[in-house]
Amino acid sequence: MTVQAKPVTAPGRTTAVYPAISRDRANPHRTALPLPHLANARLTQVATVTADLIGIVITTGIALAGRTRLPFFSAANDVTETVTDVAVWLILGWVVALALAGVYQRKNLGAGTLEYQAVLSATAIAAGTSAAVLYLGKITLSRGFFVLEFTIGAVLLLAGRYALRHAIHRARERGFLQRRVILSGDLRHIEELATVLDRETWLGYRIIGAVIPPALRLPSTPSGIPVVGHTDDIGRTVKECPVEAVICTDGTFDRARDFRRLAWDLENEHTQMIVVPTMTDVSAERLQVRPLAGLPLVHVEQPQSEAASRWAKRAFDIAGSLLLIVLTAPVMATVALAIRLDDGGPVLFRQVRVGRKGRPFSCLKFRSMVVDAERLRDQLTNHDGTDRGPMFKQADDPRITRVGRVIRRYSLDEFPQFFNVLRGEMSLVGPRPALPSEVAQYEADVRRRLDVRPGITGLWQVSGRSDLSWEETVRLDLYYVDNWSFLQDATILTKTVRAVLRSDGAY
C-alpha cells in the first residue's frame, strides 16, 4: 500500500512534498526537479570521453615536441612523418583500451580510486599492445616519443578525470546532476544513511521519500523524510515514484526471496537498486565475492591496523614531514611573528595528547587562544546542539585571539605538528589526536583508535572537521584504522588541501 505523504516539517529539515515536487534539503531555495538521471549519465559519459580524447591529443603534441626538441630525446632523424602516420591509430587504440576496461560505464564513473586504477591499467594495456603491434608490423617509431606519449598521457588522463570529477561534485553541491532516491529499511538505518547523504551533497543523492516496515504507520521519519510506502509492497512503491534509485538498508527484506522479487520488479525499469550491507565500514579492497552453490559468499580480509604502523608508512611520514617543514618554514615564521606581536604571549602551545598504544606526548601547535585558555575552559560548555561526546569543541569560542581565528580557519596552527611527525609521535594521516580526559571516557571499541599513530589530518578532517558529531568522528577513525592503505592516505592528503581552503568546520 502506498501512502500519500503530506507536507512535513521537522527540526533541521526543509518541508518536502511527495510526489509532485521535492525540495532540495541542502539547497532549500531550489525546488526545480533535476534532469533525468539517464540524461545526466550520458552527459557525464560524453564529457569523460571528450576529456580523454583532448588529453591524449595534447599528449601526442607534447611527446612529439619533446622528442624533437629536448636534448635527451632529440636525434638527427625527423620523426614527424612517422608519428603522423600512426598517431590516429594510436589515439583510437588508447580510447578503445579505456572503453574495454569499462572506464566509460556509468557504474564506474566517479567510483572512488577504482576509476583511477582502471585508467592506469588501460593505459598500460594500450602501451603494451601498441608496442607489440609496432614490433610485429615492423613499424619504425621513435622510442623517445613512445615513452613520452604514455608517460605524460597517464598523468594527463588522471588529471583530466580529477578535474572532471571535481566539476561534477561542485555541480551536485549546487543542486544539479542529482539522482532522486528513496531510502528503504527500518527507521534507525534510514536516519543514519540520510545524515550521511545530507552532509555529503557531492554524492548527488536527493532524498524524496522513505519506505518503512508496515507495522509503522507514520507520515514521515523523525527527521522529516516523507513516508511514501511500506516494505511489504516496495516494488510497486518504487515503480510509482519518480526516482532513479532505491537504497535498501537493514530492515528492507525479511527473506532472500524478497530481495529477488524487488530485482525482478525493477528489471525493465530505469531504477537502480542499491543495497547497504550489514557489514558497514569495510572497504571494497578487503571484500571479495566468491559464488558457491548459488550463494554470493563475501570473504573479508583482516583489518589493516598493523600494516598502518609498519616501516613503509613511517618512512613516508619522515620524508613528507621533512619536505613540509622546509616548504612551510616562511609561513611558520610569519605566523610566529604575528602571534608575538598580537599579545606578547608565547608562540607555541604544548598540550598532552595520547598517541599510539596510549603513550602520551606533547602535541605542538601555534597558540591561537588567550594565555589562560585552559583555566577558562571549565567556564564554557558546548551549546551548539551537536553531540560532541567527550570531545570539547565550541563555535565562536571567546578564548580565540584575532590571529588565532585566521590561523585556525586555514589550519596554520597545526603546522608545528610536522615536528611531532618527524619525531615519530604522530603521522601525516591518522585518527584525531585525543586528550587524556577524552581517552578516559572511551568505550572498549573506541580505544581501537589508539592502535595507530594519530594524524595531522584524517578522514575526520576531510569529512566535516568540527561539524561532525562524536559518533561520526569515531566511525571515521575506526574505518581508517581497519582499512588503511597508501592509496587512501594519498587521497586524504589531496582532499585535505581542499577542506582547509574551504574552511569547512574549522573553529
Secondary structure as the mmCIF struct_conf table of DSSP 4:
data_model
#
loop_
_struct_conf.conf_type_id
_struct_conf.id
_struct_conf.beg_label_comp_id
_struct_conf.beg_label_asym_id
_struct_conf.beg_label_seq_id
_struct_conf.end_label_comp_id
_struct_conf.end_label_asym_id
_struct_conf.end_label_seq_id
HELX_LH_PP_P HELX_LH_PP_P1 ALA A 5 PRO A 7
STRN STRN1 VAL A 8 VAL A 8
TURN_TY1_P TURN_TY1_P1 PRO A 11 GLY A 12
STRN STRN2 ALA A 16 VAL A 17
TURN_TY1_P TURN_TY1_P2 TYR A 18 ALA A 20
STRN STRN3 ILE A 21 ILE A 21
BEND BEND1 ARG A 25 ASN A 27
TURN_TY1_P TURN_TY1_P3 PRO A 28 HIS A 29
BEND BEND2 ALA A 32 ALA A 32
HELX_LH_PP_P HELX_LH_PP_P2 LEU A 33 PRO A 36
HELX_RH_AL_P HELX_RH_AL_P1 HIS A 37 ARG A 69
BEND BEND3 LEU A 70 LEU A 70
TURN_TY1_P TURN_TY1_P4 PRO A 71 PHE A 73
BEND BEND4 ALA A 76 ASN A 77
HELX_RH_AL_P HELX_RH_AL_P2 THR A 80 LEU A 100
TURN_TY1_P TURN_TY1_P5 ALA A 101 TYR A 104
BEND BEND5 GLN A 105 GLN A 105
HELX_RH_3T_P HELX_RH_3T_P1 ARG A 106 ASN A 108
TURN_TY1_P TURN_TY1_P6 LEU A 109 GLY A 110
HELX_RH_AL_P HELX_RH_AL_P3 GLY A 112 LEU A 136
TURN_TY1_P TURN_TY1_P7 GLY A 137 LYS A 138
HELX_RH_AL_P HELX_RH_AL_P4 ARG A 143 GLU A 173
TURN_TY1_P TURN_TY1_P8 ARG A 174 GLY A 175
BEND BEND6 LEU A 177 LEU A 177
STRN STRN4 ARG A 179 SER A 184
BEND BEND7 GLY A 185 GLY A 185
HELX_RH_AL_P HELX_RH_AL_P5 LEU A 187 ARG A 199
HELX_RH_3T_P HELX_RH_3T_P2 THR A 201 LEU A 203
STRN STRN5 TYR A 205 ILE A 212
TURN_TY1_P TURN_TY1_P9 PRO A 214 ALA A 215
BEND BEND8 PRO A 219 PRO A 219
STRN STRN6 SER A 220 SER A 220
TURN_TY1_P TURN_TY1_P10 PRO A 222 SER A 223
BEND BEND9 GLY A 224 GLY A 224
HELX_LH_PP_P HELX_LH_PP_P3 ILE A 225 ILE A 225
STRN STRN7 PRO A 226 PRO A 226
STRN STRN8 VAL A 227 HIS A 230
HELX_RH_3T_P HELX_RH_3T_P3 THR A 231 ASP A 233
HELX_RH_AL_P HELX_RH_AL_P6 ILE A 234 GLU A 240
BEND BEND10 CYS A 241 CYS A 241
BEND BEND11 GLU A 244 GLU A 244
STRN STRN9 ALA A 245 CYS A 248
TURN_TY1_P TURN_TY1_P11 ASP A 250 GLY A 251
BEND BEND12 THR A 252 THR A 252
BEND BEND13 ASP A 254 ARG A 255
HELX_RH_AL_P HELX_RH_AL_P7 ALA A 256 ASP A 265
TURN_TY1_P TURN_TY1_P12 LEU A 266 ASN A 268
BEND BEND14 GLU A 269 HIS A 270
STRN STRN10 GLN A 272 VAL A 275
BEND BEND15 THR A 278 MET A 279
BEND BEND16 ASP A 281 ASP A 281
HELX_RH_3T_P HELX_RH_3T_P4 ALA A 284 ARG A 286
STRN STRN11 LEU A 287 LEU A 292
TURN_TY1_P TURN_TY1_P13 ALA A 293 GLY A 294
STRN STRN12 LEU A 295 VAL A 300
HELX_LH_PP_P HELX_LH_PP_P4 GLU A 301 PRO A 303
TURN_TY1_P TURN_TY1_P14 SER A 305 GLU A 306
HELX_RH_3T_P HELX_RH_3T_P5 ALA A 307 SER A 309
BEND BEND17 ARG A 310 ARG A 310
HELX_RH_AL_P HELX_RH_AL_P8 TRP A 311 ASP A 343
BEND BEND18 GLY A 344 GLY A 344
BEND BEND19 VAL A 347 VAL A 347
STRN STRN13 LEU A 348 VAL A 354
HELX_RH_3T_P HELX_RH_3T_P6 ARG A 356 GLY A 358
STRN STRN14 PRO A 360 PHE A 366
STRN STRN15 MET A 369 MET A 369
TURN_TY1_P TURN_TY1_P15 VAL A 371 ASP A 372
HELX_RH_AL_P HELX_RH_AL_P9 ALA A 373 ARG A 377
TURN_TY1_P TURN_TY1_P16 ASP A 378 GLN A 379
BEND BEND20 ASP A 384 GLY A 385
TURN_TY1_P TURN_TY1_P17 GLY A 389 PRO A 390
TURN_TY1_P TURN_TY1_P18 ALA A 395 ASP A 396
TURN_TY1_P TURN_TY1_P19 PRO A 398 ARG A 399
STRN STRN16 ILE A 400 ILE A 400
HELX_RH_AL_P HELX_RH_AL_P10 ARG A 402 ARG A 409
TURN_TY1_P TURN_TY1_P20 TYR A 410 SER A 411
HELX_RH_3T_P HELX_RH_3T_P7 LEU A 412 GLU A 414
TURN_TY1_P TURN_TY1_P21 PHE A 415 PRO A 416
HELX_RH_AL_P HELX_RH_AL_P11 GLN A 417 LEU A 422
TURN_TY1_P TURN_TY1_P22 ARG A 423 GLY A 424
BEND BEND21 GLU A 425 GLU A 425
STRN STRN17 SER A 427 VAL A 429
BEND BEND22 GLY A 430 PRO A 431
HELX_LH_PP_P HELX_LH_PP_P5 ARG A 432 PRO A 433
STRN STRN18 ALA A 434 ALA A 434
HELX_LH_PP_P HELX_LH_PP_P6 LEU A 435 LEU A 435
HELX_RH_AL_P HELX_RH_AL_P12 PRO A 436 VAL A 439
TURN_TY1_P TURN_TY1_P23 ALA A 440 GLN A 441
TURN_TY1_P TURN_TY1_P24 ALA A 444 ASP A 445
HELX_RH_3T_P HELX_RH_3T_P8 VAL A 446 ASP A 451
BEND BEND23 VAL A 452 VAL A 452
STRN STRN19 GLY A 455 THR A 457
HELX_RH_AL_P HELX_RH_AL_P13 LEU A 459 VAL A 462
TURN_TY1_P TURN_TY1_P25 SER A 463 GLY A 464
HELX_RH_3T_P HELX_RH_3T_P9 ARG A 465 ASP A 467
BEND BEND24 LEU A 468 LEU A 468
HELX_RH_AL_P HELX_RH_AL_P14 TRP A 470 ASP A 482
TURN_TY1_P TURN_TY1_P26 ASN A 483 ASN A 483
HELX_RH_AL_P HELX_RH_AL_P15 PHE A 486 ARG A 502
TURN_TY1_P TURN_TY1_P27 SER A 503 GLY A 505
#
